[in-house]
Amino acid sequence: MNRLKSSGILFLMLACVITATSCKKNEDGGPSGDASPGTIEAKIGGSQFKSLKMTTVANRVNVGSSSVITVQGNETSGKAIVMVINGADGPGTYQIGGGANISISASYTEVNISNPTATKIWQAPFDSSVAGELKISELSDKVIKGTFSFTAKNNSDKSIKEITNGSFNLSF
């Protein structure tokens, strides 16, 4: 079991190093969006999503000179948005997907509380194209703020979800 855990950590570190060098960025992260402190907000297929402060978190793991940032927010109905950001080193515009060097991924989940096996997850990217973008307007040791939008696909039923007007305002 320890060997499996060590291999997983080694794989994560290697993936971070590879993707950190391939992350495309525009230096202007733009405005930070409308999310209130401690939340993630977005429109999902036209419906409003706003995470609860108590179920929203940003975590940063530094591996050498690179970092992996995870941003996650859940609301009371069991809906969640998760973004994994590899190699972001400051404000800028980052692509979600776009070829073999995927450095940022995002997902939208609808948990079925009465039947957890019926939970649906839509993932971006789902092919080699650019599925969206993440704009980081502020990134420090204490905070990450920005906006996002992406198109995600459910691999089981092939349905598509459009996540638009997204913004986040989180402390580490």
C-alpha positions in Angstrom: 0.0 0.0 0.0 2.8 2.4 0.8 4.4 1.6 -2.5 1.2 2.5 -4.3 0.9 5.7 -2.3 4.5 6.7 -3.1 4.0 5.9 -6.8 0.9 8.1 -6.8 2.7 11.0 -5.2 5.6 10.6 -7.6 3.2 10.6 -10.5 1.5 13.8 -9.3 4.8 15.6 -8.9 5.9 14.5 -12.4 2.6 15.7 -13.9 2.9 19.0 -12.1 6.4 19.6 -13.5 5.5 18.7 -17.0 2.3 20.7 -17.1 3.8 23.7 -15.4 6.1 24.2 -18.3 3.3 23.9 -20.8 0.7 26.1 -19.2 -0.3 28.9 -21.6 -1.0 32.2 -20.0 -1.9 35.8 -21.0 -0.5 38.2 -18.4 -3.8 40.1 -18.0 -6.1 38.2 -15.6 -8.8 40.8 -16.0 -11.4 41.7 -13.4 -11.9 39.4 -10.4 -15.6 38.8 -11.0 -18.6 39.1 -8.7 -18.2 36.3 -6.3 -18.5 37.3 -2.6 -15.5 36.3 -0.4 -15.3 32.6 0.3 -17.5 31.6 -2.6 -17.7 30.3 -6.2 -20.5 31.6 -8.4 -21.5 30.7 -11.9 -24.4 30.1 -14.3 -25.0 26.5 -15.2 -27.2 26.2 -18.3 -28.7 29.5 -17.3 -29.4 28.6 -13.6 -27.5 30.4 -10.8 -24.9 28.5 -8.8 -23.5 29.9 -5.6 -21.4 27.8 -3.2 -21.7 27.9 0.5 -18.8 29.5 2.4 -18.6 26.5 4.7 -18.2 24.0 1.8 -15.9 26.1 -0.4 -12.1 25.7 -0.3 -8.9 26.6 -2.1 -5.8 24.5 -1.5 -2.3 25.1 -2.8 0.4 22.4 -2.9 3.9 23.6 -4.0 6.1 21.0 -5.7 9.5 22.5 -6.3 9.0 25.8 -8.2 5.6 24.7 -9.4 2.2 24.6 -7.7 -1.1 22.8 -7.9 -4.1 24.8 -6.9 -7.5 23.1 -6.3 -10.6 25.3 -6.0 -13.9 23.6 -4.9 -17.3 24.8 -4.0 -20.5 23.0 -3.1 -24.1 24.2 -2.6 -26.9 22.7 -0.5 -28.5 20.8 -3.3 -25.4 18.7 -3.9 -24.1 20.6 -6.9 -20.4 21.3 -7.0 -17.7 23.0 -9.2 -14.1 21.8 -8.9 -11.1 23.3 -10.8 -7.5 21.9 -10.7 -4.9 24.4 -11.8 -1.4 23.2 -12.4 1.5 25.6 -12.8 -0.3 29.0 -12.4 2.3 31.4 -11.2 0.4 34.6 -11.1 -2.4 36.6 -12.7 -3.2 35.7 -16.2 -5.6 33.9 -18.6 -5.2 30.1 -18.7 -6.8 27.7 -21.1 -8.9 24.7 -19.8 -7.7 21.9 -22.1 -6.2 22.3 -25.6 -4.1 19.4 -26.7 -2.0 16.8 -24.9 -0.6 19.1 -22.3 -3.6 19.6 -20.1 -2.6 21.8 -17.2 -6.1 22.9 -16.0 -9.2 20.9 -15.7 -12.7 21.7 -14.4 -15.7 19.7 -13.5 -19.4 20.2 -12.5 -21.1 17.5 -10.3 -24.7 16.9 -9.4 -24.8 14.5 -6.5 -27.9 12.3 -6.2 -28.2 12.1 -2.4 -31.0 9.4 -2.5 -29.0 7.3 -5.0 -25.3 8.2 -5.0 -24.5 5.8 -7.9 -26.7 8.0 -10.0 -24.5 11.0 -9.4 -23.5 12.8 -12.6 -20.2 14.4 -13.4 -19.4 16.7 -16.4 -15.7 17.1 -17.1 -13.7 19.6 -19.1 -11.7 19.2 -21.2 -13.3 16.1 -22.8 -11.3 16.1 -26.0 -8.2 17.8 -27.4 -9.9 21.2 -27.9 -10.0 24.2 -25.6 -13.0 23.7 -23.3 -12.9 27.1 -21.6 -10.7 29.6 -19.8 -9.8 30.6 -16.3 -8.7 34.2 -15.6 -6.8 34.7 -12.4 -6.9 38.4 -11.4 -5.2 38.0 -8.0 -2.9 35.2 -6.8 -0.9 35.5 -3.6 0.1 33.2 -0.7 -3.2 34.1 0.9 -5.8 34.6 -1.8 -6.9 33.5 -5.3 -9.6 35.5 -7.3 -10.8 35.3 -10.8 -13.3 34.3 -13.4 -14.0 31.2 -15.5 -16.2 29.6 -18.1 -16.1 26.1 -19.6 -18.1 23.5 -21.5 -18.1 20.1 -19.8 -19.3 16.7 -21.0 -20.7 13.7 -19.1 -19.0 10.6 -20.3 -21.9 8.3 -19.5 -24.8 10.0 -21.2 -22.7 12.3 -23.4 -24.7 15.4 -22.3 -23.1 18.8 -22.3 -23.2 21.5 -19.6 -22.3 25.2 -20.2 -20.8 26.8 -17.2 -20.7 30.6 -17.8 -20.2 33.9 -15.8 -18.1 32.0 -13.2 -16.1 33.8 -10.6 -14.3 32.8 -7.4 -12.9 34.8 -4.4 -11.1 32.4 -2.0 -8.5 32.4 0.7 -5.9 29.6 1.1 
